[in-house]
């Protein structure tokens, strides 16, 4: 299974529209279009999961294709680097300095 990143989506894009676009290149397992936590509005990108062979075909065919007047950026999704824990650093401890 391959996870595909789809960037530069029009804000009017729906999961159904994205699924239909990719389905012409193979079976789509899932579609996710993240929304902004505060506003609930689409963020302009999404993820599609497809079988490996279908994903390669879809990426080649759809990268740069227009959707809603915008050229899509389509490539294999990269794993997000692990979040660093801990608070924001500052200067060292609170010792006296002379």
CNS distance restraints for C-alpha pairs under 8 A (distance, minus, plus):
assign (resid   1 and name CA) (resid  49 and name CA) 6.67 0.50 0.50
assign (resid   1 and name CA) (resid  50 and name CA) 5.73 0.50 0.50
assign (resid   1 and name CA) (resid  51 and name CA) 4.56 0.50 0.50
assign (resid   1 and name CA) (resid  52 and name CA) 5.27 0.50 0.50
assign (resid   2 and name CA) (resid  49 and name CA) 5.60 0.50 0.50
assign (resid   2 and name CA) (resid  50 and name CA) 5.54 0.50 0.50
assign (resid   2 and name CA) (resid  51 and name CA) 5.95 0.50 0.50
assign (resid   2 and name CA) (resid  52 and name CA) 5.24 0.50 0.50
assign (resid   2 and name CA) (resid  55 and name CA) 6.31 0.50 0.50
assign (resid   2 and name CA) (resid  76 and name CA) 7.17 0.50 0.50
assign (resid   3 and name CA) (resid  47 and name CA) 6.55 0.50 0.50
assign (resid   3 and name CA) (resid  48 and name CA) 5.79 0.50 0.50
assign (resid   3 and name CA) (resid  49 and name CA) 4.52 0.50 0.50
assign (resid   3 and name CA) (resid  50 and name CA) 6.72 0.50 0.50
assign (resid   3 and name CA) (resid  55 and name CA) 7.95 0.50 0.50
assign (resid   3 and name CA) (resid  76 and name CA) 6.13 0.50 0.50
assign (resid   3 and name CA) (resid  77 and name CA) 5.54 0.50 0.50
assign (resid   4 and name CA) (resid  47 and name CA) 5.43 0.50 0.50
assign (resid   4 and name CA) (resid  48 and name CA) 5.07 0.50 0.50
assign (resid   4 and name CA) (resid  49 and name CA) 6.06 0.50 0.50
assign (resid   4 and name CA) (resid  50 and name CA) 7.79 0.50 0.50
assign (resid   4 and name CA) (resid  55 and name CA) 7.18 0.50 0.50
assign (resid   4 and name CA) (resid  59 and name CA) 7.72 0.50 0.50
assign (resid   4 and name CA) (resid  74 and name CA) 6.91 0.50 0.50
assign (resid   4 and name CA) (resid  75 and name CA) 5.72 0.50 0.50
assign (resid   4 and name CA) (resid  76 and name CA) 4.46 0.50 0.50
assign (resid   4 and name CA) (resid  77 and name CA) 4.86 0.50 0.50
assign (resid   5 and name CA) (resid  45 and name CA) 7.44 0.50 0.50
assign (resid   5 and name CA) (resid  46 and name CA) 6.07 0.50 0.50
assign (resid   5 and name CA) (resid  47 and name CA) 4.83 0.50 0.50
assign (resid   5 and name CA) (resid  48 and name CA) 6.74 0.50 0.50
assign (resid   5 and name CA) (resid  73 and name CA) 7.77 0.50 0.50
assign (resid   5 and name CA) (resid  74 and name CA) 5.71 0.50 0.50
assign (resid   5 and name CA) (resid  75 and name CA) 5.44 0.50 0.50
assign (resid   5 and name CA) (resid  76 and name CA) 5.74 0.50 0.50
assign (resid   5 and name CA) (resid  77 and name CA) 4.66 0.50 0.50
assign (resid   6 and name CA) (resid  45 and name CA) 5.52 0.50 0.50
assign (resid   6 and name CA) (resid  46 and name CA) 5.15 0.50 0.50
assign (resid   6 and name CA) (resid  47 and name CA) 5.84 0.50 0.50
assign (resid   6 and name CA) (resid  48 and name CA) 7.44 0.50 0.50
assign (resid   6 and name CA) (resid  72 and name CA) 6.67 0.50 0.50
assign (resid   6 and name CA) (resid  73 and name CA) 5.68 0.50 0.50
assign (resid   6 and name CA) (resid  74 and name CA) 4.68 0.50 0.50
assign (resid   6 and name CA) (resid  75 and name CA) 6.86 0.50 0.50
assign (resid   7 and name CA) (resid  44 and name CA) 6.54 0.50 0.50
assign (resid   7 and name CA) (resid  45 and name CA) 4.40 0.50 0.50
assign (resid   7 and name CA) (resid  46 and name CA) 6.56 0.50 0.50
assign (resid   7 and name CA) (resid  72 and name CA) 5.80 0.50 0.50
assign (resid   7 and name CA) (resid  73 and name CA) 4.74 0.50 0.50
assign (resid   7 and name CA) (resid  74 and name CA) 6.32 0.50 0.50
assign (resid   8 and name CA) (resid  44 and name CA) 5.58 0.50 0.50
assign (resid   8 and name CA) (resid  45 and name CA) 5.90 0.50 0.50
assign (resid   8 and name CA) (resid  70 and name CA) 6.59 0.50 0.50
assign (resid   8 and name CA) (resid  71 and name CA) 6.73 0.50 0.50
assign (resid   8 and name CA) (resid  72 and name CA) 5.28 0.50 0.50
assign (resid   8 and name CA) (resid  73 and name CA) 6.14 0.50 0.50
assign (resid   9 and name CA) (resid  13 and name CA) 6.53 0.50 0.50
assign (resid   9 and name CA) (resid  44 and name CA) 4.75 0.50 0.50
assign (resid   9 and name CA) (resid  45 and name CA) 5.39 0.50 0.50
assign (resid   9 and name CA) (resid  46 and name CA) 7.69 0.50 0.50
assign (resid   9 and name CA) (resid  67 and name CA) 7.11 0.50 0.50
assign (resid   9 and name CA) (resid  68 and name CA) 7.91 0.50 0.50
assign (resid   9 and name CA) (resid  70 and name CA) 6.81 0.50 0.50
assign (resid   9 and name CA) (resid  71 and name CA) 7.96 0.50 0.50
assign (resid   9 and name CA) (resid  72 and name CA) 6.22 0.50 0.50
assign (resid  10 and name CA) (resid  44 and name CA) 6.05 0.50 0.50
assign (resid  10 and name CA) (resid  67 and name CA) 6.95 0.50 0.50
assign (resid  10 and name CA) (resid  68 and name CA) 5.78 0.50 0.50
assign (resid  10 and name CA) (resid  69 and name CA) 7.63 0.50 0.50
assign (resid  10 and name CA) (resid  70 and name CA) 6.47 0.50 0.50
assign (resid  11 and name CA) (resid  41 and name CA) 7.93 0.50 0.50
assign (resid  11 and name CA) (resid  42 and name CA) 5.75 0.50 0.50
assign (resid  11 and name CA) (resid  43 and name CA) 7.13 0.50 0.50
assign (resid  11 and name CA) (resid  44 and name CA) 5.53 0.50 0.50
assign (resid  12 and name CA) (resid  42 and name CA) 7.98 0.50 0.50
assign (resid  12 and name CA) (resid  68 and name CA) 7.89 0.50 0.50
assign (resid  13 and name CA) (resid  17 and name CA) 6.35 0.50 0.50
assign (resid  13 and name CA) (resid  18 and name CA) 6.97 0.50 0.50
assign (resid  13 and name CA) (resid  68 and name CA) 7.88 0.50 0.50
assign (resid  14 and name CA) (resid  18 and name CA) 6.33 0.50 0.50
assign (resid  14 and name CA) (resid  33 and name CA) 7.71 0.50 0.50
assign (resid  15 and name CA) (resid  19 and name CA) 6.00 0.50 0.50
assign (resid  15 and name CA) (resid  31 and name CA) 6.05 0.50 0.50
assign (resid  15 and name CA) (resid  32 and name CA) 6.76 0.50 0.50
assign (resid  15 and name CA) (resid  33 and name CA) 6.61 0.50 0.50
assign (resid  16 and name CA) (resid  20 and name CA) 6.09 0.50 0.50
assign (resid  17 and name CA) (resid  21 and name CA) 6.23 0.50 0.50
assign (resid  18 and name CA) (resid  22 and name CA) 6.31 0.50 0.50
assign (resid  18 and name CA) (resid  31 and name CA) 7.37 0.50 0.50
assign (resid  19 and name CA) (resid  23 and name CA) 5.81 0.50 0.50
assign (resid  19 and name CA) (resid  28 and name CA) 6.66 0.50 0.50
assign (resid  19 and name CA) (resid  30 and name CA) 7.92 0.50 0.50
assign (resid  19 and name CA) (resid  31 and name CA) 6.48 0.50 0.50
assign (resid  19 and name CA) (resid  48 and name CA) 7.79 0.50 0.50
assign (resid  20 and name CA) (resid  24 and name CA) 6.82 0.50 0.50
assign (resid  22 and name CA) (resid  26 and name CA) 6.94 0.50 0.50
assign (resid  22 and name CA) (resid  28 and name CA) 6.86 0.50 0.50
assign (resid  22 and name CA) (resid  58 and name CA) 6.42 0.50 0.50
assign (resid  23 and name CA) (resid  27 and name CA) 5.64 0.50 0.50
assign (resid  23 and name CA) (resid  28 and name CA) 5.81 0.50 0.50
assign (resid  25 and name CA) (resid  54 and name CA) 6.14 0.50 0.50
assign (resid  25 and name CA) (resid  55 and name CA) 7.85 0.50 0.50
assign (resid  25 and name CA) (resid  57 and name CA) 6.48 0.50 0.50
assign (resid  25 and name CA) (resid  58 and name CA) 5.37 0.50 0.50
assign (resid  26 and name CA) (resid  50 and name CA) 7.35 0.50 0.50
assign (resid  26 and name CA) (resid  51 and name CA) 7.86 0.50 0.50
assign (resid  26 and name CA) (resid  54 and name CA) 5.08 0.50 0.50
assign (resid  26 and name CA) (resid  55 and name CA) 7.65 0.50 0.50
assign (resid  26 and name CA) (resid  58 and name CA) 7.66 0.50 0.50
assign (resid  27 and name CA) (resid  50 and name CA) 6.21 0.50 0.50
assign (resid  27 and name CA) (resid  51 and name CA) 7.17 0.50 0.50
assign (resid  27 and name CA) (resid  54 and name CA) 7.20 0.50 0.50
assign (resid  28 and name CA) (resid  48 and name CA) 7.11 0.50 0.50
assign (resid  28 and name CA) (resid  49 and name CA) 6.06 0.50 0.50
assign (resid  28 and name CA) (resid  50 and name CA) 4.93 0.50 0.50
assign (resid  28 and name CA) (resid  51 and name CA) 7.70 0.50 0.50
assign (resid  29 and name CA) (resid  48 and name CA) 7.47 0.50 0.50
assign (resid  29 and name CA) (resid  49 and name CA) 5.24 0.50 0.50
assign (resid  29 and name CA) (resid  50 and name CA) 5.41 0.50 0.50
assign (resid  29 and name CA) (resid  51 and name CA) 7.81 0.50 0.50
assign (resid  30 and name CA) (resid  48 and name CA) 5.67 0.50 0.50
assign (resid  30 and name CA) (resid  49 and name CA) 5.16 0.50 0.50
assign (resid  30 and name CA) (resid  50 and name CA) 7.44 0.50 0.50
assign (resid  31 and name CA) (resid  46 and name CA) 7.33 0.50 0.50
assign (resid  31 and name CA) (resid  47 and name CA) 5.74 0.50 0.50
assign (resid  31 and name CA) (resid  48 and name CA) 4.54 0.50 0.50
assign (resid  31 and name CA) (resid  49 and name CA) 6.59 0.50 0.50
assign (resid  32 and name CA) (resid  46 and name CA) 5.55 0.50 0.50
assign (resid  32 and name CA) (resid  47 and name CA) 5.21 0.50 0.50
assign (resid  32 and name CA) (resid  48 and name CA) 6.55 0.50 0.50
assign (resid  33 and name CA) (resid  42 and name CA) 6.98 0.50 0.50
assign (resid  33 and name CA) (resid  43 and name CA) 7.66 0.50 0.50
assign (resid  33 and name CA) (resid  44 and name CA) 7.91 0.50 0.50
assign (resid  33 and name CA) (resid  45 and name CA) 6.35 0.50 0.50
assign (resid  33 and name CA) (resid  46 and name CA) 4.31 0.50 0.50
assign (resid  33 and name CA) (resid  47 and name CA) 6.55 0.50 0.50
assign (resid  34 and name CA) (resid  42 and name CA) 6.23 0.50 0.50
assign (resid  34 and name CA) (resid  43 and name CA) 6.15 0.50 0.50
assign (resid  34 and name CA) (resid  45 and name CA) 7.12 0.50 0.50
assign (resid  34 and name CA) (resid  46 and name CA) 6.27 0.50 0.50
assign (resid  35 and name CA) (resid  39 and name CA) 7.92 0.50 0.50
assign (resid  35 and name CA) (resid  40 and name CA) 5.33 0.50 0.50
assign (resid  35 and name CA) (resid  41 and name CA) 5.26 0.50 0.50
assign (resid  35 and name CA) (resid  42 and name CA) 4.28 0.50 0.50
assign (resid  35 and name CA) (resid  43 and name CA) 5.28 0.50 0.50
assign (resid  36 and name CA) (resid  40 and name CA) 4.92 0.50 0.50
assign (resid  36 and name CA) (resid  41 and name CA) 5.45 0.50 0.50
assign (resid  36 and name CA) (resid  42 and name CA) 6.22 0.50 0.50
assign (resid  36 and name CA) (resid  43 and name CA) 6.02 0.50 0.50
assign (resid  47 and name CA) (resid  77 and name CA) 7.68 0.50 0.50
assign (resid  49 and name CA) (resid  55 and name CA) 7.68 0.50 0.50
assign (resid  50 and name CA) (resid  54 and name CA) 6.20 0.50 0.50
assign (resid  50 and name CA) (resid  55 and name CA) 5.38 0.50 0.50
assign (resid  51 and name CA) (resid  55 and name CA) 5.94 0.50 0.50
assign (resid  52 and name CA) (resid  56 and name CA) 6.41 0.50 0.50
assign (resid  53 and name CA) (resid  57 and name CA) 6.56 0.50 0.50
assign (resid  54 and name CA) (resid  58 and name CA) 6.14 0.50 0.50
assign (resid  55 and name CA) (resid  59 and name CA) 6.03 0.50 0.50
assign (resid  56 and name CA) (resid  60 and name CA) 6.26 0.50 0.50
assign (resid  57 and name CA) (resid  61 and name CA) 6.15 0.50 0.50
assign (resid  58 and name CA) (resid  62 and name CA) 5.77 0.50 0.50
assign (resid  59 and name CA) (resid  63 and name CA) 5.72 0.50 0.50
assign (resid  59 and name CA) (resid  74 and name CA) 5.63 0.50 0.50
assign (resid  59 and name CA) (resid  75 and name CA) 5.76 0.50 0.50
assign (resid  59 and name CA) (resid  76 and name CA) 7.59 0.50 0.50
assign (resid  61 and name CA) (resid  65 and name CA) 7.75 0.50 0.50
assign (resid  62 and name CA) (resid  72 and name CA) 7.21 0.50 0.50
assign (resid  62 and name CA) (resid  74 and name CA) 6.52 0.50 0.50
assign (resid  63 and name CA) (resid  71 and name CA) 7.80 0.50 0.50
assign (resid  63 and name CA) (resid  72 and name CA) 5.77 0.50 0.50
assign (resid  63 and name CA) (resid  73 and name CA) 5.23 0.50 0.50
assign (resid  63 and name CA) (resid  74 and name CA) 4.60 0.50 0.50
assign (resid  63 and name CA) (resid  75 and name CA) 7.21 0.50 0.50
assign (resid  64 and name CA) (resid  71 and name CA) 4.90 0.50 0.50
assign (resid  64 and name CA) (resid  72 and name CA) 4.93 0.50 0.50
assign (resid  64 and name CA) (resid  73 and name CA) 5.87 0.50 0.50
assign (resid  64 and name CA) (resid  74 and name CA) 7.41 0.50 0.50
assign (resid  65 and name CA) (resid  70 and name CA) 7.99 0.50 0.50
assign (resid  65 and name CA) (resid  71 and name CA) 5.36 0.50 0.50
assign (resid  65 and name CA) (resid  72 and name CA) 5.59 0.50 0.50
assign (resid  66 and name CA) (resid  70 and name CA) 5.17 0.50 0.50
assign (resid  66 and name CA) (resid  71 and name CA) 4.44 0.50 0.50
assign (resid  66 and name CA) (resid  72 and name CA) 6.10 0.50 0.50
assign (resid  67 and name CA) (resid  71 and name CA) 6.46 0.50 0.50
assign (resid  67 and name CA) (resid  72 and name CA) 6.81 0.50 0.50
